């Protein structure tokens, strides 16, 4: 089911404010430059992505696109996000890529992608945050023909930020195994209490 319209509106307003404050910077997507890069590096371990068709869900300003091009050479990239201002900014900066305002929980995209990647969409505190994760992961996996990669912050942490969402990695792993595929890799605490999951067809 789609994200509650009120929560979606609050999230969009939050990111609009960050975009106004920080411009085309990782901070507009709630990352430090270093934090964004190491998460991108981890997701890029899913497979050799040169020439692959990639969907970036919750793409924000599209920073994953130049990262993938630099690391692998050309990829066929589509980025989707629910914040129109971020999509407009990304499309202007990278006109050779495709950026769409789209909510995957509202409707699937008409085509399949080799790999679907998601960095950060599960970080914001909200009611039933892990249920949102499961729904979006399911929708994203339905769009891929080879694999899905995503990250989140573990519940096994020494501190908590009230604005952040935390997810039980055992629950997420069990969900993926039961509902998506038995070909699942979970890397827990590879750095900064993060978890990365790769689910393969």
C-alpha positions as CSV (number, residue, x, y, z in Angstrom):
1,X,0.0,0.0,0.0
2,X,1.2,3.6,-0.7
3,X,2.9,5.6,2.1
4,X,0.4,7.6,4.1
5,X,-0.1,10.9,2.3
6,X,0.5,13.0,5.4
7,X,3.8,11.2,6.1
8,X,4.8,11.4,2.4
9,X,4.1,15.1,2.5
10,X,6.2,15.6,5.6
11,X,9.1,13.7,4.1
12,X,8.9,15.7,0.9
13,X,8.8,19.0,2.8
14,X,11.8,17.9,4.9
15,X,13.9,17.1,1.8
16,X,12.8,20.3,0.1
17,X,14.1,22.2,3.0
18,X,17.4,20.3,2.9
19,X,17.7,21.1,-0.8
20,X,17.2,24.8,-0.2
21,X,19.7,24.7,2.6
22,X,22.5,22.6,1.1
23,X,21.9,22.6,-2.7
24,X,23.5,19.8,-4.7
25,X,25.3,18.2,-1.8
26,X,25.1,14.9,0.1
27,X,23.8,16.8,3.1
28,X,20.6,17.5,1.1
29,X,19.9,13.8,1.2
30,X,20.9,13.5,4.9
31,X,24.4,12.2,4.2
32,X,27.8,13.4,4.9
33,X,30.0,13.1,1.8
34,X,32.0,10.3,3.4
35,X,28.8,8.5,4.6
36,X,27.2,8.7,1.2
37,X,30.3,7.4,-0.6
38,X,30.9,4.4,1.7
39,X,27.3,3.3,1.3
40,X,27.5,3.7,-2.4
41,X,30.7,1.6,-2.4
42,X,28.9,-1.1,-0.5
43,X,25.9,-1.3,-2.8
44,X,28.2,-1.4,-5.8
45,X,29.5,-4.8,-4.5
46,X,26.2,-6.4,-5.6
47,X,27.6,-7.3,-9.0
48,X,29.7,-5.9,-11.9
49,X,27.4,-3.2,-13.2
50,X,29.0,-2.0,-16.4
51,X,26.4,-1.7,-19.1
52,X,23.7,-2.9,-16.8
53,X,20.2,-1.4,-16.5
54,X,19.9,0.2,-13.1
55,X,16.9,1.6,-11.1
56,X,17.7,3.8,-8.2
57,X,14.7,4.0,-5.9
58,X,14.7,7.1,-3.7
59,X,17.4,8.6,-5.8
60,X,17.3,12.1,-4.3
61,X,19.7,14.3,-6.3
62,X,20.9,11.3,-8.4
63,X,24.4,11.2,-6.9
64,X,24.5,7.4,-7.4
65,X,24.5,7.9,-11.1
66,X,27.9,9.6,-11.5
67,X,29.4,7.3,-8.9
68,X,28.4,4.3,-10.9
69,X,29.6,5.8,-14.1
70,X,33.0,6.5,-12.6
71,X,33.3,3.1,-11.0
72,X,32.0,0.9,-13.8
73,X,31.8,3.0,-17.0
74,X,28.4,3.7,-18.6
75,X,25.3,2.3,-17.0
76,X,21.7,2.6,-18.2
77,X,20.3,4.5,-15.2
78,X,16.8,5.5,-14.1
79,X,16.3,7.3,-10.8
80,X,12.9,7.8,-9.1
81,X,11.9,9.8,-6.1
82,X,8.8,11.4,-4.6
83,X,10.2,14.9,-4.3
84,X,9.7,16.7,-7.6
85,X,12.3,19.4,-6.8
86,X,15.0,16.9,-6.3
87,X,14.1,15.1,-9.5
88,X,14.1,18.4,-11.5
89,X,17.5,19.2,-10.1
90,X,19.0,15.8,-10.9
91,X,17.5,15.8,-14.4
92,X,19.0,19.3,-15.1
93,X,22.4,18.2,-13.8
94,X,22.4,14.8,-15.6
95,X,20.3,15.2,-18.8
96,X,21.7,12.0,-20.3
97,X,20.1,9.9,-17.5
98,X,16.4,9.4,-16.8
99,X,14.8,10.8,-13.7
100,X,11.1,10.3,-12.8
101,X,8.8,11.5,-10.0
102,X,7.3,8.2,-9.1
103,X,6.1,6.3,-6.0
104,X,6.8,2.6,-6.5
105,X,4.2,1.7,-3.8
106,X,1.5,3.5,-5.8
107,X,2.3,1.8,-9.1
108,X,5.0,-0.3,-10.7
109,X,7.1,0.9,-13.5
110,X,6.3,-0.7,-16.9
111,X,9.7,-2.2,-17.5
112,X,12.2,-4.4,-15.7
113,X,15.7,-3.5,-14.6
114,X,18.8,-5.7,-14.2
115,X,19.4,-4.3,-10.7
116,X,17.5,-2.1,-8.3
117,X,19.4,-0.2,-5.7
118,X,18.2,1.8,-2.7
119,X,20.4,3.9,-0.5
120,X,18.8,5.6,2.4
121,X,15.0,5.4,1.9
122,X,14.5,3.5,5.2
123,X,16.4,6.0,7.4
124,X,13.5,8.4,8.4
125,X,11.5,7.7,11.6
126,X,7.8,7.0,10.9
127,X,5.0,4.8,12.2
128,X,5.5,1.2,11.2
129,X,8.9,2.0,9.6
130,X,9.8,-1.7,9.1
131,X,6.5,-2.5,7.5
132,X,7.2,0.4,5.0
133,X,10.7,-1.2,4.4
134,X,9.1,-4.6,3.7
135,X,6.5,-3.1,1.3
136,X,9.0,-1.1,-0.7
137,X,11.6,-3.9,-0.8
138,X,8.9,-6.2,-2.2
139,X,7.9,-3.6,-4.8
140,X,11.5,-3.0,-5.7
141,X,12.4,-6.7,-6.0
142,X,9.4,-7.1,-8.4
143,X,11.2,-4.6,-10.8
144,X,14.5,-6.4,-11.0
145,X,15.6,-9.3,-13.2
146,X,18.9,-10.0,-11.5
147,X,19.1,-8.5,-8.0
148,X,18.2,-5.9,-5.4
149,X,20.5,-4.1,-3.1
150,X,19.5,-1.8,-0.2
151,X,20.7,-0.6,3.2
152,X,19.3,0.4,6.5
153,X,20.4,1.1,10.1
154,X,20.4,-1.8,12.5
155,X,18.6,-2.0,15.8
156,X,21.8,-3.3,17.3
157,X,23.3,0.1,18.1
158,X,24.7,1.9,21.1
159,X,22.6,5.1,20.6
160,X,19.4,6.2,18.9
161,X,18.4,9.3,17.1
162,X,14.6,10.0,17.5
163,X,14.6,11.2,13.8
164,X,16.0,8.0,12.5
165,X,14.4,4.6,11.8
166,X,16.1,1.4,13.0
167,X,15.3,-2.1,11.7
168,X,15.9,-5.6,13.2
169,X,18.3,-7.3,10.7
170,X,17.1,-10.7,11.7
171,X,13.5,-9.7,10.9
172,X,14.5,-8.2,7.5
173,X,16.5,-11.2,6.6
174,X,13.7,-13.6,7.5
175,X,11.3,-11.5,5.4
176,X,13.5,-11.6,2.4
177,X,14.1,-15.3,2.7
178,X,10.4,-16.1,3.1
179,X,9.0,-13.6,0.6
180,X,11.6,-12.7,-2.1
181,X,14.3,-15.3,-2.6
182,X,16.6,-17.8,-0.9
183,X,19.6,-16.1,-2.5
184,X,20.2,-13.4,0.1
185,X,23.4,-11.9,1.4
186,X,23.2,-9.7,4.6
187,X,26.3,-7.8,5.7
188,X,25.7,-6.5,9.3
189,X,27.7,-3.6,10.8
190,X,30.1,-3.2,7.9
191,X,30.5,0.3,9.2
192,X,28.6,2.9,11.2
193,X,25.8,0.4,12.3
194,X,24.7,-0.1,8.8
195,X,23.3,-3.2,7.2
196,X,23.5,-4.0,3.5
197,X,21.3,-6.6,1.9
198,X,21.6,-8.2,-1.6
199,X,18.7,-10.3,-2.8
200,X,19.3,-12.2,-6.1
201,X,17.0,-13.8,-8.6
